[in-house]
Amino acid sequence: MTGPSEVTELLTAELMALALDVATETGRMLVDERPAHLGFGTKTTPTDVVTVMDTKAERLLLERISASRPDDGFLGEEGAARDGTSGVRWVLDPIDGTVNYLYGLPGWAVSVAAEVAGEVVVGVVAVPTYAEVFAAVRGGGATRNGTSIAVSSPSSLAQSLVGTGFGYDSRRRARQGAIIAQVLPVVRDVRRVGAAAVDLCFVACGRFDGYFERGLAPWDLAAGGLVAREAGARVAGLFGAEPSRDQVIAAGPAVFDQLHDVLAPLRPDRD
Ligand code: LIP
C-alpha cells in the first residue's frame, strides 16, 4: 500500500503517462465512434443525461487502467467504484459536459485523476473539440499540450471574465440564476461552458479570470482542480473551506478574494 510520503517521482511519472494515454485514447474514441443518433437515459433529473458513450468511455478507461495497474481503486461518474489495494485510486469523468456531447457542441472533456493515499497527485483533462490536453502533477506545474500555463492577473474583478455552471435541479437553477444576476454587473462578463473540468483548466491557462459553481462531484473537480492549482490558482470553498459540492471558487491571486467577497453574502453554497 502506497502512502503519501511514498509518492516517488517514478510512481508519479507512471501515473501521468498512463493518465495521458487513456484520456487521449478515450477522447479519440468519443469523437470517432459517436453515433449519428445518440441515445440517452437520465439520472438525477430529466435533464441530467447519460449516453451510451458515457458508459462506453468509462468502460474503456477502466479496462486500460486495470490492464496496466490491476490493484488500483476507481471512482467514476457512471458507476465505477472499486477499493484497490495499491493506495492509488483513479477518479474518472468519462465525459464531463455530457449535454455538450449529446448536442454536438464543443467543450466536453475526458477527466482522469490519480489519487495516492487520498490526495490527487496527477490530473489530465483532454478536450478533443479544442485539440487540447491539460495536465498537472502535484508540485510540478501545469501544462496545455505540453507547454506550461499560468493563471491571469486581471487589474480588478470588474475587468474579469468569470465562468460558472448550473445544476440539473430546477429549484437550484432558480437560486443560481438569482446569484448570477448579482455577479454579472460587477464583472467583465460571464461564460457558461458546460463542463467544470474545462472551466477549471480555462482558469489555469488564463482564458477565464475566475470560476465558481455549486454541485461539483469529485470527478468534476479532481483533475481540473489540480491543473488550476498547479497553474497558480487558489481553488477553495467559501470562508476557507475545502472545495466541495457546496461550492468551488477558482481564481488567480489577483482576484480570488474579490470574487469570494462578492459571492459570500449571496451564500452560493446553499440552495
Ligand atoms: C457538468 C459539470 C458542469 C455543470 C453541468 C454538468 P456532467 O457535468 O461539469 O460544471 O455546470 O451542469 O453537471 O453532468 O456533464 O458530467
Boltz pocket constraint, residues with backbone or C-beta under 6 A from the ligand:
constraints:
  - pocket:
      binder: B
      contacts: [[A, 49], [A, 77], [A, 93], [A, 95], [A, 96], [A, 97], [A, 98], [A, 99], [A, 164], [A, 165], [A, 166], [A, 167], [A, 168], [A, 194], [A, 195], [A, 196], [A, 197], [A, 213], [A, 220]]
      max_distance: 6.0
